[in-house]
Amino acid sequence: MKKQLLVLLIPFLLLAGCASSPSALRHDVAVSYDAERIAYDVAGEGETALIFVHGWSCDGRYWQEQVPVFAKAYRVITVDLAGHGHSSLERSDYSMLSFAQDVKAVMDRENIGRAVLIGHSMGGGVIAEAARLMPKRVVGIVGVDTLQNVGERTPESVIEEMVTPFESDFRTATQGFVSQMFPAGTDQELMNWIKEDMSSAPKAPAMSAFRNYLGQYVSGDAAAVFKDVSVPVVSINARLWPTAFEENQKHIKDYQLLYIEESGHFPMLERPDAFNALLQQTIEAIETRNGI
């Protein structure tokens, strides 16, 4: 009888253990300004929330090595932007501002009043817009291999030349594009997973986001957005592409740059331990700057 009772209780004990674990995930959906449904995951607790925003044609899974680590001390949220991951994809124009509204929708639903935003690649443009959108709620932003030169201006003809192969054959062009994002010696299994995953993204949202992200460097909006951003901005960048530190300082009021060595464009997956240490250092510095 005791054995039978124990067997019946085991599932409930396991569930109770999961519920109390700081890294246990809660899945939810927020509704953005245009009725897009934004999927997100939450883990951990803390006065400061860490909002992780993925890059182009990625999703919240790209932060899988960060969630259990940072959920021990912070409230950690990973967002699937509209048109990505498990979020809906009915939007006609996937701009950095519309993605920032997705981040705001999640923060609104979770009643978050204090957050550090962490954005990878295209996510750097998203979190800059989100910081401008919510100046009293965002206390710092951390770009991950992004914001290499916000003052750079690119002719529209160059953007069109870049986009054309993706319009013709999205899968092949994306796989070729992603292949250039890794240094020699990168784990082949990880590289193959990222190539396959990103090249399987829905084409229409991907192309709209691609054009909008690159278009910031035609219009100058990549730099202009920072006129209204006063919080600390930190880049954790690889050396695969140069970062124009002094040029960025001309446009960003409070800018710092940290390099992660021996990594390509996805340091959070390629070198998670080294990346997590740098991110922890960065978050603590932001908290100190804000008197926490």
Secondary structure, 3 states (H helix, E strand, C coil): CHHHHHHHHHHHHHHHHHHHCCCCCEEEEEECCCCCEEEEEEECCCCCEEEEECCCCCCHHHHCCCHHHHCCCCEEEEECCCCCCCCCCCCCCCCHHHHHHHHHHHHHHCCCCCEEEEEECHHHHHHHHHHHHCCCCEEEEEEECCCCCCCCCCCHHHHHHHHHHHHHCHHHHHHHHHHCCCCCCCCHHHHHHHHHHHHCCCHHHHHHHHHHHHHHHHHCHHHHHHHHCCCCEEEEECCCCCCCHHHHHHHCCCEEEEECCCCCCCHHHHCHHHHHHHHHHHHHHHHHHCCC
